[in-house]
Amino acid sequence: MDAGRTILSAQGDAIRNIYGEFKTVNTENYSIWESVGSFKGAVVPLTPSTNNSYFSLVRSMVTERTDGAVYPKVIGLDASKIVPTANENRPRNIAFNYIVRAA
């Protein structure tokens, strides 16, 4: 049992935090993307969006306009903003104390 836990105490589930960001590097054609943190090697650019309302949903996002398309300059992910995080991955559990009797 974890230090400080008592019998039948509940512990919620959690994941280790996932954090990263990616940003455009070449502002002329947006063909090169730079990834930082957990996204390194995992991010690939998608076709640019011409739907300007999509980026207006994230009001703090800085965007660039090129040929009618809207491109984000930096996009980040911080899992701790939407799920419980801890220094370990763990399922939800309740602490039980098993008593072993020698017969």
Contacts in CASP RR format, 6 or more apart in sequence:
PFRMAT RR
TARGET T0000
AUTHOR 0000-0000-0000
METHOD contacts of the structure
MODEL  1
MDAGRTILSAQGDAIRNIYGEFKTVNTENYSIWESVGSFKGAVVPLTPST
NNSYFSLVRSMVTERTDGAVYPKVIGLDASKIVPTANENRPRNIAFNYIV
RAA
1 95 0 8 1.000
1 97 0 8 1.000
2 11 0 8 1.000
2 95 0 8 1.000
5 11 0 8 1.000
5 95 0 8 1.000
6 95 0 8 1.000
7 95 0 8 1.000
7 96 0 8 1.000
7 97 0 8 1.000
8 94 0 8 1.000
8 95 0 8 1.000
8 96 0 8 1.000
9 94 0 8 1.000
9 95 0 8 1.000
10 92 0 8 1.000
10 93 0 8 1.000
10 94 0 8 1.000
11 90 0 8 1.000
11 92 0 8 1.000
11 93 0 8 1.000
11 94 0 8 1.000
11 95 0 8 1.000
12 84 0 8 1.000
12 90 0 8 1.000
12 92 0 8 1.000
12 93 0 8 1.000
13 84 0 8 1.000
13 90 0 8 1.000
13 91 0 8 1.000
13 92 0 8 1.000
14 83 0 8 1.000
14 84 0 8 1.000
14 85 0 8 1.000
14 86 0 8 1.000
14 88 0 8 1.000
14 89 0 8 1.000
14 90 0 8 1.000
15 79 0 8 1.000
15 83 0 8 1.000
15 84 0 8 1.000
15 85 0 8 1.000
15 86 0 8 1.000
15 89 0 8 1.000
16 85 0 8 1.000
16 86 0 8 1.000
16 87 0 8 1.000
16 88 0 8 1.000
16 89 0 8 1.000
17 78 0 8 1.000
17 79 0 8 1.000
17 80 0 8 1.000
17 85 0 8 1.000
18 38 0 8 1.000
18 77 0 8 1.000
18 78 0 8 1.000
18 79 0 8 1.000
19 37 0 8 1.000
19 38 0 8 1.000
19 76 0 8 1.000
19 77 0 8 1.000
19 78 0 8 1.000
19 79 0 8 1.000
19 80 0 8 1.000
20 35 0 8 1.000
20 36 0 8 1.000
20 37 0 8 1.000
20 38 0 8 1.000
20 39 0 8 1.000
20 76 0 8 1.000
20 77 0 8 1.000
20 78 0 8 1.000
21 35 0 8 1.000
21 36 0 8 1.000
21 37 0 8 1.000
21 39 0 8 1.000
21 74 0 8 1.000
21 75 0 8 1.000
21 76 0 8 1.000
21 77 0 8 1.000
22 33 0 8 1.000
22 34 0 8 1.000
22 35 0 8 1.000
22 36 0 8 1.000
22 39 0 8 1.000
22 43 0 8 1.000
22 74 0 8 1.000
22 75 0 8 1.000
22 76 0 8 1.000
23 33 0 8 1.000
23 34 0 8 1.000
23 36 0 8 1.000
23 73 0 8 1.000
23 74 0 8 1.000
23 75 0 8 1.000
24 30 0 8 1.000
24 32 0 8 1.000
24 33 0 8 1.000
24 34 0 8 1.000
24 64 0 8 1.000
24 71 0 8 1.000
24 72 0 8 1.000
24 73 0 8 1.000
25 32 0 8 1.000
25 33 0 8 1.000
25 34 0 8 1.000
26 32 0 8 1.000
27 64 0 8 1.000
27 66 0 8 1.000
30 45 0 8 1.000
30 48 0 8 1.000
30 64 0 8 1.000
30 66 0 8 1.000
30 71 0 8 1.000
31 45 0 8 1.000
33 43 0 8 1.000
33 44 0 8 1.000
33 45 0 8 1.000
35 41 0 8 1.000
35 42 0 8 1.000
35 43 0 8 1.000
38 77 0 8 1.000
39 76 0 8 1.000
39 77 0 8 1.000
48 66 0 8 1.000
48 69 0 8 1.000
48 70 0 8 1.000
48 71 0 8 1.000
49 55 0 8 1.000
49 69 0 8 1.000
49 70 0 8 1.000
50 68 0 8 1.000
50 69 0 8 1.000
50 70 0 8 1.000
51 70 0 8 1.000
52 70 0 8 1.000
54 70 0 8 1.000
55 61 0 8 1.000
55 63 0 8 1.000
55 70 0 8 1.000
55 72 0 8 1.000
61 72 0 8 1.000
61 73 0 8 1.000
61 74 0 8 1.000
61 75 0 8 1.000
62 72 0 8 1.000
62 73 0 8 1.000
62 74 0 8 1.000
63 70 0 8 1.000
63 71 0 8 1.000
63 72 0 8 1.000
63 73 0 8 1.000
64 70 0 8 1.000
64 71 0 8 1.000
64 73 0 8 1.000
65 71 0 8 1.000
79 85 0 8 1.000
END
